[in-house]
């Protein structure tokens, strides 16, 4: 018998709820963040070849050396810093596992973990499972970073700060000035930074990705998390990686070895070779910006008011001109009556702002899918 739930306030994730509703109502699914187009045939061929060649048993716990070396080379090429592939790079079963394991490695009972709302919904429950106390700080009304709000949330009990850029669900990015402000706030503390950068290649309008790796004072205290699934349109693979200084990585691997031990071997073989061609990720900003622009232009012809989207593959839109219903109720009605599934924003907050009327749409879809959804939204 279960005496009491460790997560009494947690139910089924909003992503599962809305995707199920989309399927039941035959709605176009712009809710859950996954593409509806195939992965690169080259990557499929490499994976199949790896399986045929017999790479089907356990990979080394931290990941195949060839893949860790390819990751380190990619990171140095992009950000000008060389992580040691032997001691500072670990391949993970997706970014969520990397985040969970990082928190498990460093959070003790009573530690405060600062989370910036709206936040990806796995952050706070993971903190709570390890006995930590989530401390929620909001982005500004414009969905941009608020340095003073963060500064006021830091206490002597703060153990971890979690940041996310490009941001899911907001679609905004942290810029150089924001990262320098975070550096100033953390200077002189022993606070660990967890930087969720799974959309690193989805930064638009020629803006640079302000990775924590670029800032030595942050890099030296940071777990930095990435996702192959998000980058290469293969979310079902659940493949990612984490970078950290040697001492932090040693603690991470202590938990990782008992959490998942190692991850999919043939996919690691394939990704190690695939990463050798920088065009496989350098073309992504242009590819997704075209989809953002297509969706944005169409959305402006609807009664929905789009918010700025600077990165990720999510577009927020205010529906105040359509309805004054709470977002979850409206999102369900949008799916069942109008045939478009989106994600309400309130589940990404501990305390949602009063009167906020915003939905999140995923534009990582084929052009035909986006056009069909836009036609339905414009008809409301």
N, C-alpha and C positions, 0 to 999 in steps of 0.2 A: 504493500500500500504506500502511496505517496503522501507523506505528511503535509507538505506544502510545496508549492511550485517555487523554483528558484527564479523564475521569470513570470511573476503573477500577472503582470500587465501586458504580456506579449502574446499575441495571437498569430494567425496566419498572416504572412507579409502581404502588403497591399499589392505587390507585384503578382503574387499568385491569385489573389482575389480578382484583380482586374483582367488578368489573362484568361482566367476561367470564365469570367462573365463575357469576355470578348468571344470566346469559343461558343458558349451557349447561345449568344444572341447573334452569331455570325457577323460581328462587328469587325471593322478594320482595326487591327491591334497596333496602336501607336503608344501603348502603355509600357510594357516591359522592354528593357533596352537590349534588343537583339536584332541583327539584320535579317531581312527576308531574302537576301541574295547569297549566292554560293561563295565559298572561299576560293582563293586562287587555285586553279587546277595544278599548278606547279607544286604547291604545298601538299595537296592531296596525293600527288604522285610520289613525292618524297616520303610521305608517311607510309604509303602502301609499300614502297620499296624497302623501307626500314623493317616493316613487319615481315616481308618476304625474306629478308636477309637474316631474320632470327633475333632481332632486338626486341624480344617480348618478355624478358624476365626483369627482375628488380634492377632499377638504376641505382647508382650510388646515392646515399642519403642526401647529400647537398645538391645533387644533380650531376648529369654527365659532364666530365671535364670540358669536352668540346663545346657544349652549350654555354657553360659558365665563361669560357674564354671568349666566345662570340658575343655574349652579353657585355662583358667588360670592354671589348673592343668597340662595340656600338656606343656604350656610354662615354667612353673617352672621346670618340669621334664627335659626339653631340655636345658634351658638356665640359670637355677638356680636363677631366679628372680620371685617373686610372685606379679602379678598385682591384684588389687582389682576387683573381677568380678562385683561388684555393680557400681563402679565409673570409672573404667579404661579399660573396655572391651565393645565393641559395635559390634553387628552382622550387617553386611551390605549386600546389594544386589550386591555382587561381589566386586572385588578389584577396578575396575574402578570407581564405585560409591563412594567407600571409599576415593580414591584419589581426586575425584572431590569435595566431601564434605569437606575434610580437607583443600583444597585450598580455598574453599568458606568461611570457618570459619576464616581464618587468613589473606588472601591477600586483600589489599586495593589498590585503584587506585595509580599507580606509583611505587608500590613495585616491586623490582627486585627478580626474582626467577631463581636460577641457575639450569640449566638442562644439563646433561652430554650426549652428542651425540656420537653415534646414540642412540636415545631415543624412548621409546614407544610412539606412535603417539598421544595419548590422553593428554600428559603432557602439551605441549605448548598451544593448544587451550583452555584447562581448565584455565590455568593461564590468558590468554587474556580475557576470558569471565568475569573474576572478576576484570578486570582493571589492572592486573599485567603486568610486562614487562619480558618476557623470556630472559635470558642471557645464551647463548649456549657455552659450553665448550666441546671440543672433548676428547674422549679416545685417547690414543696413537695409532700409526700405527699398533701396535700389539694387539689392542683392550683392552689394560690394563689401569688401572686408572693412571692418570697423576696428582700428587698432586700439582705440581707447576702451571700447567694450571688452576687448581681450585683456588689456592691461589690468582692468579693474577686477577681472575674474581670477587672476593669478594670486595664490596664497602660499604660505609655507608648506601646505599639504599637497600642492600641485606636483604630480609626478610625470604627467604626460600631456602634451598638446597634440591634438590631431587636426591636420589641415588637409585640404583636398583641392587640387587645381590641375586642369580645369574642373570646375565644380559640378557635381551631380547632387541635387537636381537643378541648381540655379543657372548653370550655363555661363557663369562669369569666370574670370581668371584672376589669379594673384599676379601682380606686376612687381617689377624691381623694387619700387618704393614700399610695397606691402611686405616683401621678404626682408627688406632692411629694417622695417619696423618690428617684425617678428624677431629678427636678430637682436635688436636693442632690448626688447622685452625679455628675452630669454637669457641675455648676457648676465653672468654672475650667479646663475641658478644651476641646479643639477637636473632640470626638467628635460625629459626625453621627447624628441619630436618624432611623430609618425606622419610622414608625408605621403598621401594617397595620390599618385600621379598616373592613374591607369589610362587617362585620356591625353597623355603627353603629346601625341602626334595629331591631336584634333584641336589645334589652336588656330584661330582664323585671323584674317585681315593683316597678315604678315607680322603679327605680334610674336615675340619669342616666348618660349615656354620657360617660365621662371622656376626652374627646378631647384629644390633644396640643395642639390649637388653643386650648384654654381656658387654657393655661399659657404665658405669654409667653416664658419662658426656654427652654422646649422648642420652641415654635412657631418661634422664630428660628433654630433649628438643624435643623428637621425637614422631611423628605419625608413627607407624609401621603397615604395611598393608599386609594382607595374603588372600589366596584364597582357599576355599574348592574345587572349581571347578577344579583348576589346580592339586591339590593334589590327588583328588579321581576320576579323569577321567570324571568329570561331568561338563564341561564348560557351558553347556546349563542351568544349575541350577542357575547360577549367585548368588552364595553364598560365602561370605567372612567375614572377621572381621578386626577390627582395634583396636590397643592397644595404649594407651597414658596416661601420668600422669593426675591426676584428673583435674587440671585446664584447660589443653588443651582439655581433653575429654568433659568437660562441654561446651566449645565453639563448639566442633564438633557436639555434640548432639543438640545444638540449630538449626543448619542447617539441620542435619539429620532428625529431626522430621518433617520438612516441605519439605524435598527433597523426601524421600520415606516413612517416618514414621516408618514402620516396614517391615520385610521381611518374606518370605515363612515359615509359621508356622509348617506344618508337616515335612518339611525337617529339621527344627531346632530340633524337637523332635528326629528324626532319627539320626542326627549328634551327638547329645548329648550322645546317647548310643554308637554310633559307635566309637567315640573318646576314649572310655574307654579301648579299646584294642590297645596298642602302636604298635603292629605288623602291623596295618593297615597303618601306615606311616613309620615305621622303615625299612620296606622292599623296599621302593620306590627307594632309591639310587641304589641298586643292580639291580632292575628291569629295570630302565631306562638306567643305564650304559651298560647293555647288549645290549640294542637297539642302543645306541650310538656307541658301538664297532662294532656291525654288520653293521651299516650304514657307519661308518668310514672306515672299511676294504674294503667294496665294492666301496666306493668313491675313494679310493686310486688307484683302477684299472681303473678309468675313467680319462679323461683329466682335470677334475676339481681338484683344489688343496685345500684341507680342511684346515681351520684355527683351532687353539686349541679350544676344547669344554670342559669346566671345570664344567659346570652346565647348567640347564634349559633343554628343549628338542628341542633345535635348534642347527643346525650345519651350520656354514658359510662356503662357498667355493668360491674360486677365479676362474673365468672362462676365464682369460686372454688368455689361450692357445687355447680357442675355438673360441672366437670372440672379436672384439674391439668395439662392439656396446655398447651404453649406457645401463645401467642395466635394465631399464623398457622395452626397446625395446627387449632386449635379453630374458628377462623373459617371455614376451608375445609370442615370437617365440618358446621358449623352450616348452611352453604349447601347442601351436597350431601345431607345426611341429614334436615335439618329445614326446609329451604326458606326460610331467611332469610339474606340476605347482609349482613354488617357489616364494619367495618374494624378489624383488629388495631391496637393502639396502639404496639407496638414499632417499626414503621418510622418513627415520628415522633421517635425518639431516636437519638443517636449511640451511647449505651450504655444500653440499656433497664434499668430497675431489676430486680434479681433477684427472681423470683417474682411479678412483677406479672401479673395476670390480668384485663385490661380490654379491652373492645371499644367501638367508637364506632358509634352508630346515628344515621342522619339521619332527622329527623321532619318534614322539609319535603315531606310527602306528603298525599294525600287521606285523609280520615278512614277510608274503606273500606280503603285500603292499610294504614294503621296498625293497624286492628282485625284485619285478616287476619294481619298479622305477629305481633301480640300473642297471638293465639289459638295460633299455632304455638310461640311462645316459652313460653307458659304450659303447653303440653303436654309440655315436655321433662322 
